[in-house]
């Protein structure tokens, strides 16, 4: 075939054969498999956006009334423990404002010694006689006697941490703990706490106020005993509530 005929034929072929251009957002774009109706049809077929997912979750209890993993039962037990705490306490205050302790709870006032010489950066110190004056979290609370003006101290049980705390002020204040002891030991009275810790910013050589040392508590030696000299042993004390806190 002559070149001229070939050229004409080529023109005819080009005119007859359909052309297809791929634009951004077509079959290989957002309007294609990963963005158009076909993509969502695919998801529906496999239950991602269809009813299959709901049926699956209902069958296995994720969205059903019954808790598949037993969390409902756990919650019930968790709050039952607190109901027991509310019902039975070591320390209560009657209508007349008188503090009453459960049988077996050591009734003495508390005397603390040996801390002030270590807490040399704390105005007002911590040592002194702490008199039973109220209840906190179902256990005795003690207010220091003869505190310098503006330097009240309270010794009380913390249900949140299972320890005994000394805070600044006339009332328990977990935002300003100066000293604590018996973390998670749940001791019924502070007499039986073996390990005490002092705020790091209250003792020379451990840091300065306004630094990270304020959040650090350091072990210290402290003498905690009955102010009247009586001695109680842990086995002899059987408080109404055996354990609280974590």
Buried (B, 14 or more C-beta within 10 A) or exposed (E): EEEEEEEEEEEEEEEEEEEEEEEEEBEEBEBBEEBBEEBEEEEEEEEEEEEEBEEEEEEEEEEEEEEEEEEEEEEEEEEEEEEEBEEBBBBBEEEEEEBEBBEBBBBBBBBBBBBBEBBEBBEBBBBBBBBBBBBBBBBBBBBBBEBEEEBBBBBBBBBEBBBBBBBBEEEBBEEEBBBBBBBEBBBBBBBBBEBBBBBBBBBEEBBEEEEEBBEBBBEBEBEBBBBEEEEBEEEEBEBBBEEBBE
